[in-house]
């Protein structure tokens, strides 16, 4: 029987720390797309190019938290 190797996907922890009230609509949609619902919330997402691009679009609103 073949053994399965568990592939561990890299995760990134992101914190939403500044309000998006006076930001453009596109920035608000990126915040929503990352899954944030309230300030100071920390979410864990798969570390891939699309998530990194979303974080890069709004660096003034979110920060990457060390594990």
BELNORUR-V799824 format. One record per backbone hydrogen bond with DSSP energy under -1.0 kcal/mol. CO is the residue of the C=O (numbers start at 1). NH is the residue of the N-H. If there is no record, write none. Layout:
BEGIN
co->CO nh->NH
co->CO nh->NH
END
This chain:
BEGIN
co->10 nh->47
co->12 nh->45
co->13 nh->65
co->14 nh->43
co->15 nh->63
co->16 nh->40
co->20 nh->23
co->24 nh->28
co->25 nh->29
co->26 nh->30
co->27 nh->31
co->28 nh->32
co->29 nh->33
co->30 nh->34
co->31 nh->36
co->32 nh->35
co->38 nh->41
co->41 nh->16
co->43 nh->14
co->45 nh->12
co->46 nh->48
co->48 nh->52
co->49 nh->53
co->50 nh->54
co->51 nh->55
co->52 nh->56
co->53 nh->57
co->58 nh->61
co->58 nh->62
co->61 nh->17
co->61 nh->18
co->63 nh->15
END
